[in-house]
Amino acid sequence: METQWMVGLVVVIAAVVFLVSWLSVRHLPARRAAAVPGVPVEALDARAQRVAVILNPVKNDAELAREKIRMACTAAGWPEPMVFETTIEDPGHTQTRRALEAGADVVLAGGGDGTVRVVTGELAGTNTPFGLVPLGTGNLLARNLGINPGQLDANILTALHGSDRRIDTATITLENSVTGSSITESFLVIAGIGLDAQVLADTKDDLKRKYGWLAYSEAGVRNLPGKRKKVTISIDDGPAHTRSIRSILFANCGKLPAGIDFIPSATVDDGELDIVVMSPRNALGWIRIAAKTLLRHNARIPVIDYYRGRKVTVTAHEPMGTQLDGDLSGDVTSLTVQVRPSALSVRVDPQTLAEVGAAAGNNRRTA
């Protein structure tokens, strides 16, 4: 009987997860891009630019994107774009550095979240703007910037002719005392330790190819019945607190695949990280988290806590999996995340930039 009750709860959670995702897809707005196909490119921007493209050649529409970027540059009277293809061995680090050394005025990334994360990690701290041409499954940064991944032509024109917006990035140092490894990486949207990494690791490739981001929901349901693990958490070098958790997210911005606004308070240019600690003991706790997300209510529930800060350190009592913007980043026993305020210049829709400025002005007036 207890087994049947648990199965019933898991089915309910699966239904809620699917409903949240489905509703978010239906209501995700198609933002107006910097230009629509058919508008003469020369009327948009007369600045001559040396364009570099970091392209993941295995992505769908990679060759189409390459040709459309070339045509857009030709139409503007600019030199042909420099194209650097990523490889399994080098997902974009060397290619981006070569683009900067060659004097690129703007660097575009054509690929998924992994390519975007690597390219922007190299561009952060420079004045060279980044142009986003999303070709992946999740397209996390695109969704958080109001860019519709399905509009290739408009996205290319935005990447070439859009307004420059400064946004935050984050660095994370991942350490494993068991293996002795220590690496420092960058991310743009959300990093995490615990369940979210396990879900990524367990997502079936055939389902991902067939159903895209919905495949993650299936893996998530399978991983819900796990045990909590003990960690210590310190924010902004404050006192360390011990918690039993299933997952901790470190968010630079809060919109997940399908437009799910999981952390509404997180914005990409506020100079802070949003830290989400999830600690449900059982399936009922996950239902409460799913309901809170679906209903977007502000009432506190004991299985999820929100914090803000510029730096956070987590120490695990045993190795735990991690992920960066949807890429697995290995097991760790400790990690430190720090925000880099206004580190990256990214091309966006001018209307979006105007709306961001207006919202910031309203927030200052009501503060």
C-alpha positions in Angstrom: 0.0 0.0 0.0 2.8 2.4 0.9 4.5 1.6 -2.4 1.3 2.4 -4.3 1.0 5.7 -2.4 4.5 6.7 -3.4 4.0 5.7 -7.0 0.8 7.9 -7.0 2.8 10.8 -5.6 5.5 10.4 -8.2 2.8 10.3 -11.0 1.3 13.6 -9.6 4.7 15.2 -9.5 5.3 14.1 -13.1 2.0 15.6 -14.1 2.8 18.9 -12.3 6.2 19.1 -13.9 4.8 18.5 -17.3 1.9 21.0 -16.8 4.4 23.7 -15.6 6.5 23.1 -18.7 3.6 22.9 -21.1 2.0 26.1 -19.8 5.3 27.9 -19.9 5.8 27.0 -23.5 2.4 28.2 -24.5 2.8 31.5 -22.7 6.5 32.1 -23.5 6.4 35.4 -25.4 8.0 35.7 -28.8 10.0 38.9 -28.2 10.5 41.4 -31.1 14.0 41.1 -32.4 16.3 43.9 -33.3 15.2 43.6 -36.8 12.9 41.4 -38.9 13.9 39.7 -42.1 13.3 41.9 -45.1 14.5 45.1 -43.4 17.7 46.3 -45.3 20.6 45.6 -43.1 22.4 48.8 -44.1 19.5 50.8 -42.7 20.2 49.2 -39.3 23.8 49.9 -38.6 26.5 51.5 -40.7 29.4 50.5 -38.5 31.9 48.3 -40.2 32.6 45.3 -38.0 35.1 42.4 -38.1 32.9 39.5 -37.1 34.1 36.2 -35.6 31.8 33.2 -35.3 32.5 30.3 -32.8 30.4 27.5 -34.3 29.6 24.1 -33.0 29.4 22.1 -36.3 27.4 19.2 -35.0 24.4 21.3 -34.0 21.2 21.4 -36.1 21.2 24.4 -38.5 24.9 25.0 -37.9 25.7 25.2 -41.6 22.5 27.3 -42.3 23.6 29.7 -39.5 27.1 29.9 -41.0 25.7 30.9 -44.4 23.1 33.3 -43.1 25.8 35.1 -41.0 28.0 35.3 -44.1 25.2 36.8 -46.2 24.3 39.3 -43.5 27.9 40.5 -43.3 28.1 40.8 -47.1 24.8 42.7 -47.2 26.2 45.2 -44.7 29.4 45.7 -46.8 31.6 44.1 -44.1 34.4 41.6 -44.5 33.5 37.9 -44.5 33.1 36.6 -41.0 36.0 34.6 -39.4 34.6 31.1 -38.5 36.2 28.9 -35.9 34.7 25.5 -35.3 34.6 23.9 -31.9 35.8 20.3 -31.3 35.3 17.7 -28.7 38.8 18.4 -27.4 38.3 22.2 -27.4 34.7 23.4 -27.0 35.6 27.0 -27.7 38.4 28.3 -25.5 41.2 28.5 -28.1 38.9 29.5 -30.8 37.6 32.5 -28.9 41.1 33.6 -28.0 42.1 33.4 -31.6 39.1 35.5 -32.6 40.2 38.2 -30.1 43.8 38.1 -31.3 42.6 38.6 -34.8 40.9 41.8 -33.8 37.2 40.7 -33.9 34.8 43.6 -33.1 32.1 41.2 -32.1 32.2 37.4 -31.4 29.1 35.3 -32.1 28.5 31.9 -30.7 26.5 29.4 -32.7 25.7 26.4 -30.6 24.1 25.3 -27.4 24.5 26.3 -23.7 27.9 24.6 -23.5 29.4 26.6 -26.4 27.8 29.8 -25.1 29.3 29.2 -21.6 32.8 28.6 -22.9 32.8 31.5 -25.3 31.5 34.0 -22.8 33.9 32.8 -20.2 36.7 33.9 -22.5 35.0 37.2 -23.4 34.2 38.1 -19.8 36.3 41.0 -18.6 36.9 42.3 -22.1 35.1 45.1 -24.0 34.4 42.9 -27.1 30.6 42.3 -27.4 29.1 38.8 -27.6 26.4 37.9 -30.1 24.1 35.0 -29.4 22.9 32.6 -32.1 21.2 29.8 -30.1 21.2 26.4 -31.8 20.9 24.1 -28.7 18.2 22.4 -26.7 17.9 24.4 -23.5 19.2 27.8 -24.8 19.1 29.1 -21.2 20.8 32.5 -21.7 18.7 33.2 -24.8 15.5 32.7 -22.8 16.7 34.9 -20.0 17.5 37.7 -22.4 14.1 37.6 -24.2 15.6 36.0 -27.3 13.4 33.5 -29.1 15.6 30.5 -30.2 13.3 29.7 -33.1 14.0 33.0 -35.0 17.4 32.4 -36.6 17.3 35.3 -39.1 16.2 37.8 -36.4 18.7 36.5 -33.9 21.6 36.9 -36.4 20.6 40.5 -37.1 20.4 41.1 -33.3 23.8 39.6 -32.8 25.3 41.8 -35.5 23.3 45.1 -35.1 21.7 45.0 -31.6 22.4 47.2 -28.6 25.1 46.3 -26.2 24.0 45.4 -22.6 26.4 44.7 -19.7 25.5 41.6 -17.8 27.0 39.6 -14.9 28.9 36.3 -15.2 30.0 34.0 -12.4 33.1 31.9 -11.7 33.1 28.6 -9.8 36.0 26.7 -8.3 35.3 23.0 -8.1 37.5 20.9 -5.8 37.6 17.2 -5.0 39.7 16.2 -2.0 39.4 12.5 -2.9 41.0 12.9 -6.4 42.9 16.0 -5.6 41.4 17.9 -8.6 40.7 21.6 -8.6 39.4 23.6 -11.6 37.9 27.0 -12.1 35.1 27.6 -14.7 32.6 30.2 -15.7 28.9 30.1 -16.1 26.1 32.5 -17.1 22.8 31.1 -15.9 22.6 28.4 -13.2 25.1 26.1 -11.6 24.1 23.4 -9.1 25.2 20.6 -6.9 23.1 17.5 -6.1 19.9 16.4 -7.7 20.1 18.7 -10.8 23.4 17.2 -11.7 22.1 13.7 -11.2 19.2 14.4 -13.4 21.5 15.6 -16.2 23.7 12.5 -15.8 20.7 10.1 -16.0 18.8 11.8 -18.9 18.5 9.3 -21.7 20.1 10.4 -24.9 17.4 8.8 -27.1 14.7 10.7 -25.2 16.6 13.9 -25.4 16.9 13.6 -29.2 13.2 12.8 -29.5 11.6 15.1 -27.0 14.3 17.7 -26.2 14.2 19.3 -22.7 11.1 17.2 -21.7 13.5 14.3 -21.4 14.9 15.9 -18.3 11.5 15.7 -16.6 11.5 11.9 -17.1 14.9 11.7 -15.5 13.9 14.0 -12.7 10.9 11.9 -11.8 13.2 8.8 -11.6 15.6 10.6 -9.2 13.0 12.1 -6.8 13.1 9.3 -4.2 16.7 9.9 -3.1 18.2 10.7 0.3 19.3 14.1 1.5 23.0 14.8 2.0 24.8 17.0 4.5 26.7 20.1 3.4 27.9 23.3 5.0 27.1 26.6 3.4 28.7 30.0 3.8 27.5 33.2 2.1 29.7 36.2 1.6 32.3 34.7 4.0 29.8 34.5 6.8 29.3 31.8 9.3 29.0 28.3 7.9 25.7 26.5 8.5 25.1 22.7 8.1 22.1 21.7 6.0 20.7 18.4 4.7 19.9 19.0 1.1 18.9 17.4 -2.2 20.1 20.3 -4.4 21.6 23.8 -4.3 21.3 26.1 -7.2 23.5 29.2 -7.8 21.6 31.4 -10.2 22.8 34.4 -12.2 19.3 34.5 -13.7 16.3 32.4 -13.0 14.4 31.3 -16.1 14.7 27.6 -16.9 13.9 25.7 -20.2 10.4 26.2 -21.5 10.4 29.7 -19.8 9.8 28.4 -16.3 10.6 31.4 -14.1 11.9 29.3 -11.2 13.7 32.2 -9.4 11.7 35.4 -10.3 14.0 37.6 -8.2 17.1 36.7 -10.2 18.2 39.2 -12.8 21.3 39.0 -15.0 22.7 42.4 -14.1 22.0 42.9 -10.4 25.6 42.1 -9.2 24.4 39.2 -7.0 23.8 35.5 -7.1 20.5 33.9 -6.0 21.1 30.8 -4.0 18.3 28.2 -3.8 18.5 25.4 -1.2 16.1 22.5 -1.7 15.7 20.0 1.1 12.6 17.9 0.7 12.6 14.6 2.6 10.1 12.8 0.3 7.9 13.2 -2.8 5.4 15.4 -1.0 8.1 18.0 -0.5 8.8 18.0 -4.3 5.0 18.4 -4.9 5.1 21.5 -2.7 8.1 22.9 -4.7 6.3 22.2 -8.0 3.1 23.8 -6.8 5.0 26.9 -5.6 6.7 27.2 -9.0 3.4 26.7 -10.9 1.3 29.1 -8.7 4.2 31.6 -8.3 3.2 32.3 -4.7 5.5 34.1 -2.3 4.6 32.2 0.9 7.6 30.4 2.4 7.6 26.6 2.5 10.1 24.7 4.7 11.5 22.6 1.9 13.0 25.5 -0.2 15.0 28.5 1.0 16.3 31.5 -1.0 19.4 33.6 -0.3 21.3 36.3 -2.1 25.0 37.1 -2.1 28.1 37.8 -4.1 30.0 34.7 -3.0 29.0 31.3 -1.7 31.0 28.3 -0.5 29.7 24.8 -0.1 31.5 21.9 1.5 30.0 18.4 1.1 30.5 15.5 3.5 30.9 13.2 0.5 31.5 13.8 -3.2 28.5 15.2 -5.0 27.8 15.8 -8.7 27.7 19.3 -10.1 26.5 21.0 -13.3 27.2 24.4 -15.0 24.5 25.7 -17.3 23.3 22.2 -18.1 26.8 20.7 -18.6 28.1 18.1 -16.1 31.2 19.3 -14.3 32.2 16.4 -12.1 31.9 15.3 -8.5 33.2 17.7 -5.8 33.7 17.9 -2.1 33.7 21.7 -2.1 33.0 24.6 -4.4 33.1 28.4 -4.3 31.0 30.6 -6.5 31.6 34.3 -7.1 29.7 36.8 -9.2 31.5 39.0 -11.7 29.3 42.1 -12.0 28.8 43.6 -15.5 31.7 41.4 -16.8 30.2 40.7 -20.3 28.8 42.9 -23.1 26.0 41.1 -25.0 24.0 42.2 -28.0 20.3 42.4 -27.4 17.1 43.7 -28.9 17.0 47.5 -28.5 13.4 47.3 -27.3 14.4 44.7 -24.7 17.2 47.0 -23.5 14.7 49.9 -23.3 12.3 47.8 -21.3 15.1 46.8 -18.9 16.0 50.5 -18.4 12.4 51.4 -17.7 11.9 48.6 -15.2 15.1 49.6 -13.4 13.9 53.2 -13.2 10.6 52.1 -11.8 12.3 49.9 -9.2 14.5 52.9 -8.1 11.4 55.1 -7.7 9.5 52.5 -5.6 12.5 51.6 -3.5 
